[in-house]
Amino acid sequence: MSLPLVRLFPRKPLINRVILSNSLLAGAVFLTGISQSVQAQPSSIVAVEPLTCDLVSAISLPSSPVTCLIDRSRDVHDVKFSPRQAQALNNASQIFTLGTEMTPAMKKWLNNPITVVVGVSAIEIDDHDDHDDHSASNHDDHDDHDDHSAAKQDEHDDHGAEAFEWAGVFELLPGTYKWSFAKVDGDYADPAMKMVILKSGDIEASEELAEELLESKNSEVKRNNDKLVAQEKAYVLTFNERKDSTTFKVEIKKAGKYAFFTEHMPFEFEADEHFFKDVSGDDIEPIAQVPDEGGDHHHHHDHGGLDPHIWHDPHNIIKMGNVISKNLNKKVSFFDRETKKVIKERTQSVNSILEDLDQWTQRQVATIPSNQRTIVSKHKAMEYYGDAFGLKTISLLDFLGHSSSLRPQTISKVITELREENVQVIFAEQKPPSKLLNNLSRQTSTPIAKQQIFVDGLMLTGNTISVSVHNTCTIVDSLGGSCNKKAGNQLSYRWDLLTN
């Protein structure tokens, strides 16, 4: 079973229907009246992120309507609330959120007294003193190992759907410049790439227009040695497979700042020289760029020093749940002992499942050979998981440091790091994997795991437990261990009993 999270639709209350043989009509009228009353009231509880909504739904009373504000298919980092969503927040009697570290759009409501933050800034991070020697917790529960590939997920990830991966502003004088794309290890990173050039010095102000142009089917195809100018129309730059490099002439008629938006990272197409040069052959560097210093578009995982992905450690979810339980109780009358008792019991059930999840995860990780316990992914998002269960984590973007590190002359550092850590696979956070991951995988001869891991919340189906089970089995099986997914699914089923 899975939890249906319908955006902006409250969880339906459970109504105890007593059918009296002589009062069927009266009973039907009574129930209809209750239904209309509930529908007429604004949702009292709004849970902003899908994972938050799942946790609130597991703890709150089944009769309490919970509005799940953001759909699972949306990226909470970049979401902009619609008028309807804003109205739901304004009408709520209680709001639960991971906070602005994960969902920047919540900034306006953060100081609202009804807003309860349950994320990284609201709990004390687990120091894992009780997780000593996880490798010694190797129980023989993996005999029932089932093939996780049979449950392969085909989830959509908004990260992979972005119109551009890179944008840069250059201050240019009138003249002709050269933008080149080179083969790396005998191949172009892609056979073609879209680009938009706008007369602008502000990436953010031009972003919406650039995305609209890049997503439009009305594009202009350009080939080797063709001319590019600033215009409100996207170019489709096609690369000559018979040549080691393809070059385009950028003609600037008026001095000023120009914003370039590219479908892929330009550094992926660098071999022996910088991608943008003037007529004298000198490198032209951007005065501003996104991602800045080699991060991701929109700085998806730049959280001001606070990594918000705390739920990858089950003990942190317990702390989040305790915050939710405490604040739900504040809305209950002191004399309503029965409601307080139910919330307490449901919280205890949640905590029990999460403790069992923690133990289950320890046993799965213990099956991985000790010299292969390294998680390599694009972003710094699995630190809590690695800390909790004794795995080293490497963020490729953190390790690469800045954009120039993606150039061929420094790729050897990545190769050395992966070899020294005996890295088996690179874990993708989206499907299909990003161009950066494909490029690094090819150049380092390190395969990409067959299944992605989900680092920013829930999958399109399932619940808090099932996404953790999926991630653990993907990691364990990819690193040479043996994951008992059947036992993990039983934990997920227990969670479903609370939310359905």
N, C-alpha and C positions, 0 to 999 in steps of 0.2 A: 504493500500500500504506500501511497505517497501523499504528501500534503499539498492540496491545490491552493496555491497562493495567487488569488485573483486581485490585481491591482485595484484599489479603491472600492473593493466590495467586502463588507464585513463578514467575518465568519458567522455562519448561521447559528443562532442559539438553539440548544436542544430543549424541547418542550415535552414534558411528561404528559402524554395524552391519556386521560382516563375516559374510556368509552363506556357510557352507561346505556344499557339496552333500551331504556325508556326515554333517553334524552339525547339521541343522536343529533337532532337538529340544533338543539340548544348548545351542545358541545361544539358543533361546527361553527356556529356563530361566535362562540367564545374564543375559539382558536383563531378565527379570521381576524377578530378584533385585536388580539395580541400581536399577530403578524404585522398588521398595518401599523400598530403603535411602534414596533421596533424599527420598521422601515422609515417611519417619519422622523425618527430621532437621528441626529448626526452621530457618527461613530464616536464613541467615547475614548477609545484607545487607538492611536496611530503608531504603527511600527514602521520606521522609515526604510531600512534596508531589508532585503529578503531574509538574510540570516537572523537579523533581529526579530523579524516578524515570526519566524519559526520558533525561536526561543520564547518569545512572549506568549505565543499560542500554546506552547507546551506547559507553561506555568499558570497562566490565567484561567479563570473559570470557563468551562465549555460554553456557558451561557453568555459570556462577555464577548461582544463583537469586537474583532480586531481588524483594523484596516491595514493592509499591506501596501505601502505607498509606492514603492519602486518595483517595477516588474523585473523578474529574474534575468531577462535578456538585456537589460540596460546596464551600463557601466556607471556605478555609483560615484566614481571619481569625477565624472564630467557631466552628470545629469543636471539639467536645468528644469526646475519645477514648472509644470503647466499651471494655468489659472485654477484648474480643478484640483490639482494636488495642493496648491497653496491654500485653497479654501478648506480642504480637508484638515490641513495643519492648523488653520485658524479656528476651526470649529471643534477641535479635539479637546477633551478634558485631560488627556495625558498623552505625551509623545515619548517614544523610546527610540534612541538613535545610537549608532556607533560613534558619532561625533564628527567634527569637521576634519579630523585627520583622515577619515575615510570618505566622508561625504561633505565636501566644501559648501555645497548648496544649502546646508543647514545653518550657516552662519547667522542668518537673519533671525532664526528661532532659538538660537543657542541660549540666550539669556532669558527666554520665556520661563517663568516659574513652573510651568507644566512640563517642560522638556527635561527628560532624564537621559543623561549620557551613560551608556553601558560599555563603552569602548576603552581604549588604552589609557585615556586620561582619567578614567573613573575607578580603576582597580589597581591594586598592588600586584606587580608582575611576579609570577611564580619564580622562585630561585631554584626550584627542583632539588632541594635537599633530600627529598624522599625518593629521588629517582636515581640514586647511586647504583652503579654497576648494572645498568640495564642489560648488558650483554649476558649477565648471569641468569637472566630471567627467561631462559630458553626452554619453554615448555613444549611438550610434544603434541600440541594441538593442531599441527599443520598436516596431520595424516589425512584430514578430510579436504585437502587443498582442491579447489575447483578452478577451472581455467577461467581467469578473469577476462580473457579476450572475448569470451562468449557474451559478456555483458558490455561490450565495447560501446562507449557513448559517442553519439554524433552531435555533440552540443555546439551551438553557435556561440562565438565569443566576439563581443563588440570591438575588442582591441584589434582584431584582424580586419574590421570593416571600416577603419578610418580612411578618410580620403587622402591624407598625406602623412608621411612619416617624418618629414623634416621641412623646416622653413628657415630661411636666412635673409637678413637685410644687408645689402651692400651699398656703400656710398660710392657712386660712380660718376665719372666725368664723361662728356660726350666722346664717342668712339666705338670701336669694335673690339669685343672680347671673345675669348674662346672657352667654351664649356665642353669638356671631354668626358667620355665614358670608355673605360678600358676593360679588356678581359682580365680576369683573375684566375690563375690556374687553368687557362685555356677556355674559359667560358665567361660570358656576361652574367652578372647576377640575375638579370632578367632580359628577355629579348626586346623589351620596350618599356618605356616609362612615361607617365604623364607629368607635365610641368605647367605651372601658371606663373607668369611674371606680371607684377602689378607695381605701379608707381606709388610706393607707400613706404613709410619708415616705421610702421607699427604693425607687427605680426598679428597681435590679438585683434586689432580693429579691422584687419583685412581677412581674417581667418574664415568668417562665414561666407564671404564672397568667393574666396579661393576654393572652399569645399564644394560650393554650389557649381563652380565652373569645372572642377575636377570630376564631379559626379555626372555632369551633363554629357549626353551622347554627341553633342555638337562640338567636336574637337577637331583640331587641325593637325594633320599628319606631317611630320618633318623627318627628313633623312640626312645622312652624312653631308656635312658642309652647308646645310640649309641655314637660313637666317631666322633668328628669334627676336621679337620685339615685345615690349610691355603692351599688354592688351587684356581686355576682359573676355578671354577665350583660352581654353586649355590647349596645350600642345600634346600630341602623342609622339614621343621621340622614339623612332625605331632604329635599332643598332645593326650595323653591317656585320654579319657573322663571318664574312670572308676577310675582315680586317681585325687586327688586334685592338684597335680603338676606333671610336666614332666621335666625330667632332661637330659641334654646332657653333655658329657665329651669333653672338649676342650683340645687337646693335642698340646703342644708347644715344638718343638724339638730344636729350636735355639733362644737364647735371642735376643730381639729386639722389635720393634714397629709393632703392628698388627692393621689393620683397619677392623672393623666389620660393615657391611651394612645390615640393617634389614628392611623388608617390612613394619613392624609396629613398633610403639614406644615400646621398651622393658618394660617401666614403666607401660604399660597397663596390664602387666601380673604379677605384683608384689602384693603379699598378705601380708605375714608376714616378708619377708626377701628380701634383695637385690638380683637382678637377676644374678650377676656375682660374684663368690667367688673363693678363692684359696683352696688348699688342707686342710688348717688349719681352713677354715670356715670364713676367714676374707674377708670383702668386697673389691672388686677391682673396682676402679673408673677410668673413662676415663681421659686421659690427654688433650684430645680435643674431641669435639663432634659437630655435626650438626643435629638438631638445637642446637645452643648454648643457655643455660639458658632457655630451654623450648619453643623456638620459632618454626617457621615452617621450613621445608627443604628449603635450599637456602635463608633463611631469607627473605621470600617474602614480609613481611610488616615491615622490619626494614629499615627505610628511613633516618637514621641519624638525627632524631628529627623532620623532616618535613613530616607530613602526606599528601600524594599526592592526596587523594581521594576527592578533593575539589568540584567536579561536583555534589555531592549529595545535594548541596545547589544551587538552580537555580540562585540565585544572583551571585554566583561565576562563573557560566557558562556565564552569561552576560558579566562579566569582561574578561573572556577568549575570548569571541567573539569580544569584543572591541579591544583587542590586535591583533586578526587576521585581523579585518577590517582595522585597522590603518596600518598594515604592507602590506596588499594587496594594499592599496592606494599608498604606497611608490613606487610601481612598475608601477603605472599608470602615464602617461604624465600629466603635469600640465594643458595642453590645452584640455585634453580628459575629458571634464566636464560630458559628458553623462555616461561614465563608472563609474566615481566617484559617480554620482547620483544613479546609479543602486546598487552599493555596499552599499551606505548609506541606501537605501530603504530596501535592503535585511537584513541588520544589524538591522534596526528598526523592521522588521517583526520577526526576531529571538528573539529580546529582548521582544517584545510583547507577544510572545508565552511563553517565560520563566517566565515573570511576571504572566501570567495567570496560569502557572504550579505551581508557588509558592502559589498563592491564593487557587488553587484547593487542593494542598497538605495540607495547613492549615485547610481547611474545613474537609478533610478526617480524619486527626489526631484528630481533636476536637471531633470526635464521639467515641474515645477510652475512657473508664472510666479513670478518672484522676489518680486513684491509680494503674493503670496497664500499664502506659506508660514507659516501660523499654525494651530496645532492648538488648538482650544477644546474642553475636555471638563469633566466635573463635578469630577473629583478630580485631584490632583497625582500622576500616575502615568506620564506620558510625558516627564518631564524628561530622562532619559538618552537617549531616542530623539531628542528635539529637539536636545540638545547634540551628539550624535554626527553628526547629518545636516543640521544647519543650519536647523532650523525653530524658530520661537518657539512656546512653549506657554503657554496660559492656563488655569488652574484656576478654574472659576466659583466654587467654594466659597471658595477662597483670596481671590479678588478681591472677592467679596461681603463677606467678613470676618466677619460675624456675622448672627444671625437677623433682626435688624431691617432689614438691608440687602435682604431679600427683599420689603420693603414697597413699595408703589407709589411713594412719594415719593422713593425712592432708585434705582428701576429705571432712571432716566435715565442714571445713571452707567454701567450695564452697556451701554446702547444706545450711549453715546458711545465706550466702550472698543472695542466690536465694530466700530463704523464707522471709528474711527481706525486699527484694525489691518486693515481691509479683509477682515474675516472672511467666508468663504464659507459655511461650515456649522459646526454644533455636532456633535461626535462623541459618540454615546451609548455607554455601557459596559455596557449591558444591553438586553435585548429583551423586552417593549416598553420604550421610553425611560421614565425616571422622570418623575413628575409635575412635579418641579422643572424638568427640561429642557424638557418640553412647555410649561410656563408661560413660561419665559424665551424659548423659541423664538417663541411666539405674540406676546409683548410686544415683542420686538426685531425681529420679522420676519426672523429668521435660521433657515433650514431646518435640520433634523436630518438627518445623513447616512443614506442608505438602509440601510447595513449598520453594525452595531456594531463597535467595536474591543474586543479582549480584553486587558485590562490586568493581570489577576491570575494569569495562567498559561496553560495549554493550553485549547484548545477541546475539545468532547466527542469529536471524532475528530481524527486527525492527530498531528503531532509538534511539536517545538520550532521547526523550520524553517517548517512550514506555517502556524503561527499568526503568525509574523513576516511571512511572505509575504502572508497575509490582511490583517493590519493595514496593511502598507505599501501594498498595492493599494487598500484602502479609503480611506486617507489621500490617496494620490496622485491617484486618479481623482476623488475628491470635491473636491479643490482645483484641478482644471483641468489635471492632468498626464495622462500616458499610461503605464500600468503593464504591463510585460511579464510577465504572470503565468505564462506557459508556461515561461520561463527559471527563475522562482522555484520552480515545481513540480518542475523537474529537480533542484534542490538538495534539495528535500524527499524525493525518491525516493532520492537518494544516502544520506540519513540513514536512511531505512527499511532500506536494505541492512545497516546496522550493527545495527539493533535487532530485525530479524526473522530 
